[in-house]
């Protein structure tokens, strides 16, 4: 019993760590009349690395591709009796959930409909608030004590509370953030405060 509990604890911890470093792509496949289409082969390809992630749409037309490495992707959707759907410009950021709803048109599979548009910036699939600060933004930034916590204030949903490192994120209480680095806990557990070690 003890070994099973230990394994479950390890599995859940590893899953949470992986989820923090990956993204999710989701959507609903429909035809031109907005009717759902099931069993559609949906895959995304990273043109820079060649990595491919694939799934099939369910009976309700929905598909989800979890645990995708961040990057730029091309989405392909194929079903018998429909033209291939191809959308470029899909950017997946760490921890994000992006929705792309393919619309398949009647025709031969050898024909392709290409959509060159980026995914919407507003996510309606979950209530989490997140932001990615690119390396190019911070590479030459003057961080006085080289603490990563200073970068949190670059996001629009962070409000400074007085001086120092006390700030509130997305309407939360000040000095109440959970810090993780590469999926591991970096809280100051010894003092019991929500600051970096």
N, C-alpha and C positions, 0 to 999 in steps of 0.2 A: 504494500500500500504506500509506504514511504517513497519507494523508488518511482512509482507512478505519479505521485504528487510532485516530486522533484522534476521529473521529465516534463510534466504539464507546465510547471512554473518556468522551466527553461524555454519551452516552446513558445509560450505567451510572451516572454521577455524578448526572445529573438524575433518574433513576428512584429512586435511593436517597434523594435529597432529598425527592421527592414522597411516598415511602413513609413517611417520618418524620412527615409532617404529615397523614396519612390513616389510615383504619381499614379493616378487612375484615369482611364478614359472610359466614358460611358455615353449612352445615347439610345435612340429608338429608330429602327429602320422602317421607313414607310415608302409607299409608292406615290405617284403624282396625284392620286385622289385622297391622300392622307390615310389610306388603309395600311394597317401594320403588315409587315412581311416577316414570317418566321423562318428559321433555319438558314439565314443568310450568312455566308462566310465573311467575317469581318477581320481584317488584319491591319496592323500598322507596321511601317518599316522606317527605320532611321536611315536616311540616305548617306549619312556620314560614317556610320559604323556597320551598316548592313543587318543590324539586329532586327528580328521580327517577333511580334507578339500577336497571337491570333485567338479567335473565339468564334462562336456562332450565336445568332440572335435567338432568343427564347420564343415560346409560344405567344407572348405578348409583344414581340418585336424588340424587346430591350436587350442590350448587350452591355457587358462590363469587362474591361481588360484591366485588372489590378496589377500592382507591383511592377510598373513600367519605369525603366531608368529615365531620368530627366533628359530632355533633348528635343530636337525638332523632328517631326514625324510626318509621314504621308499615310493617309488612311485609304484602304481599298475595301470595297464591299461588292460581293458577287452573288448572284442567284440565277437559277435557270429561268430563261424567258425575259431577263432584264439586262440592260446595258451595265457594264462595270461602272461603279461609282468610284471616283478618285478625288480626294481633297488634299491639297498641299497646305503648308503654312501652319501646321498644328504644333504649338509649343507647349511642352509639358514641363512644369517646374516642380521642384521638390515639394511633396506634401499636397499638391493641388489635385483637384478633381475637375476635369474638363469634359464638357458635353459637346458631342458632334452628332447630329441627327441626319444620317444619309437619306436622300430621296432618290429611289431607283426609278428609272424610266424604262418602259417596255422596249424591247429590242433584243438583238443578239448579244451574247456575252463578249464577242469579239469587239463590239463597239464600246467606247468609253466616254463617260461624261466627266470632265475634269472641273473641279471647283477650286479656284485659287483665292482662298480667303482664310483669315486667321480665326481661331476660336474666340468667342466673346470673352471680354475681361471679367464680366460679372458672373460669378458662379452661383447657380440656384440649386445645386445638388446637395450641398451641406452648409451648415452655419458656421464653419470654422473661418477664422480670419488669419491670413498669413501673407507674408511678403518675402520676396527673394532679393537680396542685395548682391549685385554682381561683383565679381572680383575686380573688374576694371574700375568700378566706382570707388573701391576702398584701397586699391594698391598703393597709391601715393598720398593717402589721406593722413594728416598729422594727428595720430592718436597719441596723446601725451604719455599715458602709462601702458599703451599697447593692450588694453583690455577689450575683449570682444563685446562686453556689455555696452560700450559706448556706441556701437553700431546699431543698437536697438532703436535709438532716437532718429535714425534715418527713415523710419516708417511713419506713414501718415496717421496711424492709429495709436501712436505712443505719445503720452502727455507727461511732461516733466513735473514732478512735485517738489518744489523747493530746490535745494542744491544737492549735489552729490549724485548718487546712483539710484535715488528713489524716483521711480516713474511708474505710471499705470499703463497697461496695454488693453486696448479694445474695451474700455469702460470698466476694467477690473480694478481691484484695490491696489494701491501703491505698494511697491516692494513685495509683490506676491506672484512672482513669475517662476515657472519651472524651467530650470536650465539643464539642457542635455548637450553633450558634445559627442558626435558620431554615435548617437543612440544611447550613450551611457549617462547616468545621473551625475551632474556636476554641482549639485547643491552643497552648501556649507552645512552638512548634517551635524557637525560637532557643536556649532553654535545654535542650530535650529532656526536659521534665518534663510530667507529666499534670496541668497546672493551666491555668486560664483565662488568656488573654492580658491 
